[in-house]
Amino acid sequence: MNFHQLHIFNVVAKHRSYSKAAAELYLSQPTVSVHLQKLEQDLGMELFEQLGRNIYLTDAGRMLFGYTQRIFALAEEAERALEELQGLHKGRIRLGAGTTAGIYYLPDLLGQFKEDYPGIELILDVANSSEIEKKVLANQLDIGVIGCLSTEPDLVSAPFRRDRLLMILSPQHPLLEKAEISLEDIACQRFILREPGSSTRRAIEDAFSRRGIHLQIAMEYASTDGIKYAVAANLGVSIVSELAVRLCEQTGLVAVREIPELEITRPFSLIYHKDKHLSPLSQTFIKAIKDYASQEVTEPGPEPSQPSSQQTVTGD
């Protein structure tokens, strides 16, 4: 078993495909197969099994894949650390973001950061907050930005900005005829929400649960944009980040309302593994996020919080 064989195995296991792995490695497919056969012979056990045209990891393969993911993540981390000895002129940040932060908040910041450090490679992975937590825990991402306080004991969670959630309705919704919408008015509405694992959904469900209200969930979407179009079609109502509705309110796609009895805010938080060595580049990026939040000029709505010190935060 050698490093080259493990690299080939890791890429095949990642893609579950010999042909895709061969293309990524710039090797022929027969060469990839020969190396894997040699690795299996050295280990004395099969790592893959083929069923029809699909290949699957055996129990031994899944175990080895867990180790190779960690090996090559550490190798990349070592490479970045050595590059950063030259200063902040080269390097890479693997950044993950929850959907709201990744789509509606971070792009401007990332653009500014790229202007300040043009030699830095920024890799952004956008998914729901639960998925981002998992990837930071697995060292697949250096830093995460999520819409909640992480309760994972192995993660540092540092809030840096508050995000307000507002109710959206179709412009034709009868509730808009009321001067003020109450909790009783919306308790019987059919809601369109994000999927489980979304920090936005978690904040909404927690807020209603504390008030003893059981939500009627009509539909689920994996994107806030999908929710906005469904609400515009009068398929239900929803509650989304203020960041996500600024433009569509101006265009008349949806109507936005505040519910005085239902003020929902949640934090945007930076997360990283508690055992991870933060490189000078990562520390510079974290400072840039906090500075951006403290200097942000918002329209009437949530006041930007001052940068907070890095600490592990648990609880709701």
C-alpha positions as CSV (number, residue, x, y, z in Angstrom):
1,M,0.0,0.0,0.0
2,N,1.5,3.3,-1.1
3,F,0.4,7.0,-1.2
4,H,-0.2,6.9,-5.0
5,Q,-2.5,3.8,-4.7
6,L,-4.4,5.5,-1.8
7,H,-4.9,8.6,-3.9
8,I,-6.3,6.6,-6.8
9,F,-8.6,4.7,-4.4
10,N,-9.8,7.9,-2.8
11,V,-10.8,9.5,-6.1
12,V,-12.6,6.3,-7.3
13,A,-14.4,6.1,-4.0
14,K,-15.4,9.7,-4.2
15,H,-16.9,9.4,-7.7
16,R,-18.0,5.8,-7.5
17,S,-16.8,5.6,-11.0
18,Y,-13.6,4.3,-12.7
19,S,-14.0,6.5,-15.8
20,K,-14.6,9.8,-13.8
21,A,-11.7,9.0,-11.6
22,A,-9.5,8.3,-14.6
23,A,-10.4,11.6,-16.1
24,E,-9.7,13.5,-12.9
25,L,-6.3,11.7,-12.5
26,Y,-5.3,12.0,-16.2
27,L,-4.8,8.2,-16.3
28,S,-6.3,5.5,-18.5
29,Q,-9.2,3.5,-17.0
30,P,-7.1,0.2,-17.2
31,T,-4.3,1.9,-15.3
32,V,-6.7,2.9,-12.5
33,S,-8.0,-0.7,-12.4
34,V,-4.5,-2.2,-12.2
35,H,-3.6,0.1,-9.3
36,L,-6.8,-0.8,-7.4
37,Q,-6.3,-4.5,-8.0
38,K,-2.7,-4.2,-6.6
39,L,-4.0,-2.4,-3.6
40,E,-6.6,-5.0,-2.9
41,Q,-4.0,-7.8,-3.3
42,D,-1.7,-6.0,-0.8
43,L,-4.5,-5.6,1.7
44,G,-5.9,-9.1,1.1
45,M,-9.5,-7.9,0.8
46,E,-11.8,-6.4,-1.7
47,L,-12.6,-2.7,-1.6
48,F,-15.2,-2.5,-4.3
49,E,-18.0,-4.6,-5.6
50,Q,-19.7,-4.2,-8.9
51,L,-23.5,-4.7,-9.4
52,G,-24.4,-4.2,-13.0
53,R,-22.8,-0.9,-14.2
54,N,-22.5,0.5,-10.7
55,I,-19.7,0.1,-8.2
56,Y,-20.1,0.2,-4.5
57,L,-17.7,0.2,-1.5
58,T,-17.4,-2.9,0.6
59,D,-17.2,-2.6,4.4
60,A,-13.4,-2.5,4.1
61,G,-13.7,0.1,1.3
62,R,-15.9,2.3,3.4
63,M,-13.5,2.1,6.3
64,L,-10.5,2.9,4.2
65,F,-12.3,5.8,2.5
66,G,-12.9,7.4,5.8
67,Y,-9.2,7.3,6.5
68,T,-8.1,8.5,3.0
69,Q,-10.5,11.5,3.2
70,R,-8.7,12.5,6.4
71,I,-5.3,11.8,5.0
72,F,-5.7,13.9,1.9
73,A,-7.6,16.7,3.8
74,L,-4.5,16.9,6.0
75,A,-2.2,16.9,3.0
76,E,-4.1,19.8,1.5
77,E,-4.0,21.6,4.9
78,A,-0.2,21.1,5.1
79,E,0.2,22.5,1.5
80,R,-1.8,25.6,2.3
81,A,0.1,26.2,5.6
82,L,3.4,26.1,3.7
83,E,2.1,28.4,1.0
84,E,0.9,30.9,3.6
85,L,4.5,31.2,4.9
86,Q,5.0,33.3,1.9
87,G,2.4,35.8,3.2
88,L,-1.2,36.3,2.1
89,H,-0.3,36.3,-1.6
90,K,-1.2,32.6,-2.2
91,G,-3.4,30.1,-0.5
92,R,-6.9,28.6,-0.5
93,I,-9.9,28.9,1.8
94,R,-12.5,26.1,1.7
95,L,-15.6,28.0,2.9
96,G,-19.1,26.6,3.5
97,A,-22.2,28.6,3.9
98,G,-25.9,28.1,4.7
99,T,-28.2,28.9,1.9
100,T,-29.3,32.3,3.1
101,A,-25.8,33.5,3.9
102,G,-24.2,31.9,0.9
103,I,-26.7,33.4,-1.6
104,Y,-27.8,36.7,-0.1
105,Y,-25.0,37.9,2.2
106,L,-21.6,36.6,1.4
107,P,-21.1,37.4,-2.4
108,D,-20.4,41.1,-1.8
109,L,-17.9,40.3,1.0
110,L,-16.2,37.6,-1.1
111,G,-15.9,40.1,-4.0
112,Q,-14.2,42.6,-1.7
113,F,-11.9,40.0,-0.2
114,K,-10.9,38.8,-3.7
115,E,-10.0,42.4,-4.6
116,D,-7.8,42.8,-1.5
117,Y,-6.1,39.4,-2.0
118,P,-6.3,38.5,-5.7
119,G,-3.9,35.5,-5.3
120,I,-6.2,33.7,-2.8
121,E,-8.5,30.9,-4.1
122,L,-11.9,31.0,-2.5
123,I,-13.9,27.8,-2.7
124,L,-17.6,28.2,-1.6
125,D,-19.9,25.3,-0.8
126,V,-23.5,26.3,-0.3
127,A,-25.9,23.9,1.5
128,N,-28.2,23.9,4.5
129,S,-26.7,24.6,7.8
130,S,-26.7,21.0,9.0
131,E,-24.7,19.9,5.9
132,I,-22.2,22.7,6.5
133,E,-21.7,21.6,10.1
134,K,-21.1,18.0,9.0
135,K,-18.5,19.1,6.4
136,V,-16.6,21.3,8.9
137,L,-16.6,18.4,11.4
138,A,-15.1,16.1,8.7
139,N,-12.5,18.7,7.8
140,Q,-13.9,19.1,4.3
141,L,-14.3,22.8,4.9
142,D,-12.1,25.2,6.8
143,I,-14.7,27.7,7.9
144,G,-18.5,27.7,7.9
145,V,-21.1,30.4,8.0
146,I,-24.5,29.2,9.3
147,G,-27.8,30.8,10.3
148,C,-27.8,29.6,13.9
149,L,-25.6,28.9,16.9
150,S,-24.0,25.4,16.5
151,T,-24.5,23.1,19.5
152,E,-21.9,20.6,18.2
153,P,-19.3,20.2,21.0
154,D,-16.4,19.9,18.6
155,L,-17.2,23.2,16.8
156,V,-16.4,26.7,17.8
157,S,-19.4,28.9,17.0
158,A,-18.9,32.7,17.0
159,P,-22.0,34.9,16.1
160,F,-21.2,38.0,14.2
161,R,-24.5,39.4,12.9
162,R,-28.3,39.0,13.5
163,D,-30.7,38.2,10.7
164,R,-34.4,39.1,10.9
165,L,-37.1,36.8,9.5
166,L,-40.2,38.3,7.9
167,M,-43.5,36.9,6.7
168,I,-44.2,36.8,2.9
169,L,-47.6,36.5,1.3
170,S,-49.0,36.6,-2.2
171,P,-49.9,40.2,-3.2
172,Q,-53.5,38.8,-3.6
173,H,-53.6,37.2,-0.1
174,P,-56.8,38.3,1.8
175,L,-54.7,38.9,5.0
176,L,-53.2,41.9,3.4
177,E,-56.6,43.7,3.8
178,K,-56.0,43.8,7.5
179,A,-54.1,46.7,9.0
180,E,-52.2,44.4,11.4
181,I,-51.8,40.6,11.1
182,S,-52.0,38.7,14.4
183,L,-50.7,35.3,15.5
184,E,-54.2,34.0,15.3
185,D,-54.5,35.1,11.7
186,I,-51.4,33.1,10.7
187,A,-51.8,30.1,12.9
188,C,-54.3,28.5,10.5
189,Q,-52.3,29.3,7.3
190,R,-50.6,26.7,5.1
191,F,-46.9,27.3,5.3
192,I,-44.2,26.7,2.7
193,L,-40.9,26.1,4.4
194,R,-37.3,25.0,3.8
195,E,-36.3,21.4,4.2
196,P,-35.4,19.8,7.6
197,G,-31.8,20.7,8.4
198,S,-32.2,24.4,7.4
199,S,-31.5,26.9,10.1
200,T,-34.3,29.1,8.8
201,R,-36.8,26.4,9.3
202,R,-35.4,25.6,12.7
203,A,-35.8,29.2,13.9
204,I,-39.4,29.3,12.6
205,E,-40.4,26.1,14.2
206,D,-38.8,27.0,17.5
207,A,-40.6,30.4,17.5
208,F,-44.0,28.9,16.9
209,S,-43.4,26.0,19.3
210,R,-42.6,28.4,22.1
211,R,-46.0,30.0,21.5
212,G,-47.8,26.7,21.4
213,I,-48.7,26.9,17.7
214,H,-48.4,23.8,15.5
215,L,-47.5,24.8,11.9
216,Q,-49.5,23.4,9.0
217,I,-46.7,22.7,6.4
218,A,-48.1,22.5,2.9
219,M,-44.9,22.3,0.9
220,E,-41.1,22.1,1.4
221,Y,-38.4,23.6,-0.9
222,A,-34.7,23.2,-0.8
223,S,-34.3,26.9,-1.9
224,T,-35.6,30.2,-0.7
225,D,-36.2,31.3,-4.3
226,G,-38.5,28.3,-4.8
227,I,-40.4,29.3,-1.7
228,K,-40.8,32.9,-2.9
229,Y,-42.3,31.8,-6.3
230,A,-44.6,29.3,-4.6
231,V,-45.9,32.1,-2.2
232,A,-46.3,34.4,-5.2
233,A,-48.5,31.8,-6.8
234,N,-50.7,31.9,-3.6
235,L,-49.8,28.2,-2.7
236,G,-49.2,29.3,1.0
237,V,-47.3,31.7,3.1
238,S,-43.8,31.6,4.5
239,I,-41.3,33.3,6.7
240,V,-37.8,34.0,5.2
241,S,-34.8,36.1,5.8
242,E,-35.1,39.9,5.3
243,L,-32.0,39.6,3.1
244,A,-33.9,37.3,0.7
245,V,-36.9,39.5,0.1
246,R,-35.5,43.0,-0.3
247,L,-35.5,42.9,-4.1
248,C,-38.7,40.8,-4.7
249,E,-40.7,43.1,-2.5
250,Q,-39.7,46.1,-4.6
251,T,-40.7,44.2,-7.8
252,G,-44.1,43.2,-6.3
253,L,-43.4,39.5,-6.5
254,V,-44.5,39.0,-2.9
255,A,-45.8,41.2,-0.1
256,V,-43.8,41.4,3.1
257,R,-45.3,41.9,6.6
258,E,-44.0,42.2,10.1
259,I,-46.0,40.4,12.8
260,P,-45.6,42.4,16.0
261,E,-46.4,39.3,18.1
262,L,-43.8,37.2,16.2
263,E,-40.4,38.9,16.1
264,I,-38.0,36.2,14.9
265,T,-34.3,36.8,14.6
266,R,-31.4,34.4,14.4
267,P,-27.6,34.8,14.4
268,F,-25.2,34.3,11.5
269,S,-22.3,32.4,13.0
270,L,-18.8,31.5,12.0
271,I,-17.9,27.9,12.8
272,Y,-14.7,25.9,12.6
273,H,-13.4,22.8,14.3
274,K,-12.1,23.4,17.8
275,D,-9.0,21.3,17.1
276,K,-8.2,23.0,13.8
277,H,-5.1,25.2,13.4
278,L,-6.4,28.4,11.9
279,S,-3.9,29.6,9.3
280,P,-3.0,33.3,9.0
281,L,-5.2,33.4,5.9
282,S,-8.2,31.9,7.7
283,Q,-7.8,34.3,10.5
284,T,-7.6,37.2,8.1
285,F,-10.8,36.0,6.4
286,I,-12.6,35.7,9.7
287,K,-11.6,39.2,10.6
288,A,-12.9,40.4,7.2
289,I,-16.3,38.9,7.9
290,K,-16.6,40.5,11.3
291,D,-15.4,43.9,10.0
292,Y,-17.9,43.7,7.2
293,A,-20.8,43.0,9.6
294,S,-19.8,45.8,11.9
295,Q,-19.5,48.3,9.1
296,E,-22.6,47.2,7.2
297,V,-25.2,49.9,6.5
298,T,-28.6,48.4,6.5
299,E,-32.0,49.6,5.6
300,P,-34.5,49.9,8.5
301,G,-34.5,46.5,10.1
302,P,-32.0,44.5,12.1
303,E,-29.1,46.5,13.5
304,P,-25.7,44.9,12.7
305,S,-24.1,43.4,15.8
306,Q,-20.6,44.4,16.8
307,P,-17.9,41.7,16.1
308,S,-17.9,39.2,18.9
309,S,-15.0,37.3,20.3
310,Q,-14.5,33.7,19.3
311,Q,-16.1,31.4,21.8
312,T,-18.0,28.2,21.9
313,V,-21.7,28.9,22.1
314,T,-24.3,26.3,22.9
315,G,-28.0,26.5,23.4
316,D,-30.8,28.1,21.3
